[in-house]
């Protein structure tokens, strides 16, 4: 029998691998250190393209079989050409994706079968800050609201607890709500 057929899956999550990963990290905490990377290149105007591939984790370098490429741009009302979502919209997507991914893992670990998970994320931003027209207005989102819809084989309280635990363990939620030091080095031609 193939390895795929012998492994236990719940919600598309390989629970055997999930628990093995938890056990391995408990036994060797040094393998918990990861470094994710992205590169970006300007295309034209406000259009730019990001590429993600390699990362460091579990004590070694990893390369994916293919690059993940994604575009970012601004809509015409913000002098862009709509070649992709704005960088701020990518952030909203990252938050929703991180919470959703974590929720699937946590539900699988707790033996809860999911039928549906969807979310809507809204972020309010005042362009007076970004445009430099009012120094009292921040450049980033003033507020972000996430609505998560979960349907599964557990009572409402347990499904809500999945979302709470996912939020508590979300790397993206943590960065957004707690901030992180960012350094920018500039090289010129």
FENNOR-V65694 format. One record per residue. RES is the residue in one letter. SS is DSSP state (H for helix, E for strand, C for the rest). PHI is phi in radians with two decimals (999 if undefined). OMEGA is omega in radians with two decimals (none if undefined). Layout:
BEGIN
RES;SS;PHI;OMEGA
RES;SS;PHI;OMEGA
END
This chain:
BEGIN
X;C;999;-3.10
X;C;-1.23;3.13
X;H;-1.02;-3.13
X;H;-1.07;-3.09
X;H;-1.30;-3.12
X;H;-1.50;-3.12
X;C;-1.40;3.12
X;C;-1.55;3.13
X;E;-2.16;3.04
X;E;-2.47;-3.12
X;C;1.06;-3.11
X;C;1.41;-3.12
X;E;-1.70;3.06
X;E;-1.35;-3.04
X;H;-1.16;3.09
X;H;-1.08;3.10
X;H;-1.15;3.12
X;H;-1.04;-3.12
X;H;-1.22;3.07
X;H;-1.13;3.10
X;H;-1.11;3.10
X;H;-1.02;-3.14
X;H;-1.12;-3.13
X;H;-1.12;-3.13
X;H;-1.22;3.06
X;H;-1.07;-3.11
X;H;-1.32;-3.11
X;C;-2.36;-3.08
X;H;-0.97;-3.13
X;H;-1.13;3.14
X;H;-1.38;3.12
X;H;-1.38;-3.11
X;C;-1.37;3.12
X;C;-2.18;2.99
X;E;-2.38;3.07
X;E;-1.67;-3.04
X;C;-2.42;3.03
X;C;-2.49;3.01
X;E;-2.11;-3.08
X;E;-2.52;3.12
X;E;-2.41;3.07
X;E;-1.17;3.09
X;E;-1.80;3.13
X;E;-3.03;3.13
X;C;1.02;3.10
X;C;-1.68;-3.13
X;E;-1.46;3.05
X;E;-2.53;-3.06
X;E;-2.21;3.09
X;E;-1.79;3.09
X;E;-2.33;3.10
X;E;-2.22;3.05
X;C;-2.61;-3.00
X;C;-1.23;3.06
X;E;-2.73;3.07
X;E;-1.89;3.09
X;E;-3.00;-3.14
X;C;0.96;3.05
X;C;1.45;-3.12
X;E;-2.73;3.06
X;E;-1.37;3.10
X;E;-2.27;3.04
X;C;-2.22;3.11
X;C;-1.39;-3.14
X;C;-1.09;-3.14
X;C;-2.57;3.08
X;C;-1.23;2.91
X;E;-1.74;-3.13
X;E;-2.06;3.13
X;E;-2.61;-3.12
X;E;-1.76;3.00
X;E;-2.32;3.14
X;C;-2.83;3.03
X;C;-2.01;3.05
X;C;-1.28;-3.12
X;H;-0.95;-3.14
X;H;-1.12;3.07
X;H;-2.00;3.08
X;C;1.04;3.06
X;C;-1.83;-3.14
X;C;-2.13;3.09
X;C;1.02;3.09
X;C;-1.43;3.12
X;C;3.07;3.09
X;E;-1.12;3.05
X;C;-1.23;3.07
X;H;-0.98;3.12
X;H;-1.13;3.09
X;H;-1.21;3.04
X;H;-1.05;3.11
X;H;-1.11;3.10
X;H;-1.07;3.09
X;H;-1.09;-3.14
X;H;-1.04;3.11
X;H;-1.11;3.13
X;H;-1.08;-3.12
X;H;-1.14;-3.13
X;H;-1.15;3.12
X;H;-1.12;-3.13
X;H;-1.15;3.13
X;H;-1.06;3.12
X;H;-1.09;3.14
X;H;-1.05;3.13
X;H;-1.11;3.11
X;H;-1.13;-3.10
X;H;-1.15;3.10
X;H;-1.05;3.13
X;H;-1.07;-3.13
X;H;-1.13;-3.13
X;C;-1.58;3.10
X;C;1.32;-3.14
X;C;-1.77;3.07
X;C;-1.50;3.11
X;E;-1.66;3.04
X;E;-1.85;-3.08
X;E;-2.76;3.00
X;E;-2.44;3.06
X;E;-2.51;3.14
X;E;-2.58;3.03
X;E;-2.21;-3.13
X;E;-2.18;3.10
X;E;-2.19;3.08
X;E;-2.23;3.13
X;E;-1.71;-3.13
X;C;-2.38;3.13
X;C;-1.95;-3.06
X;H;-1.17;3.10
X;H;-1.02;3.11
X;H;-1.26;-3.12
X;H;-1.02;-3.11
X;C;-1.40;3.11
X;C;1.25;-3.10
X;C;-1.60;3.12
X;C;-2.60;-3.10
X;C;-1.16;3.12
X;C;-1.47;-3.11
X;C;-1.74;-3.13
X;C;-1.19;-3.14
X;C;-1.36;-3.04
X;C;-1.66;3.13
X;C;-1.05;3.05
X;C;-1.51;3.12
X;E;-2.77;3.05
X;E;-2.27;3.11
X;E;-2.14;3.13
X;E;-2.11;3.02
X;E;-2.05;-3.13
X;E;-1.97;3.07
X;E;-1.86;-3.13
X;E;-2.23;3.07
X;E;-2.27;-3.13
X;E;-2.86;-3.04
X;C;-1.57;3.09
X;C;-2.27;3.12
X;C;-1.21;-3.04
X;H;-0.92;-3.12
X;H;-1.10;-3.14
X;H;-1.24;3.09
X;H;-1.17;3.09
X;H;-1.11;3.12
X;H;-1.14;3.07
X;H;-1.07;-3.14
X;H;-1.13;3.12
X;H;-1.04;-3.13
X;H;-1.16;3.11
X;H;-1.11;3.08
X;H;-1.05;-3.12
X;H;-1.11;-3.10
X;H;-1.83;-3.07
X;C;-1.32;3.08
X;H;-1.12;-3.10
X;H;-1.20;3.09
X;H;-1.03;3.14
X;H;-1.06;-3.13
X;H;-1.10;-3.11
X;H;-1.17;-3.03
X;H;-1.53;-3.11
X;H;-1.97;-3.11
X;C;1.25;3.12
X;C;-2.69;3.09
X;C;-1.08;3.11
X;C;-2.22;3.05
X;C;-1.94;3.12
X;C;-2.20;3.07
X;C;-1.86;-3.09
X;C;-2.02;2.97
X;C;-2.07;3.13
X;C;-2.21;-3.14
X;C;-1.37;none
END
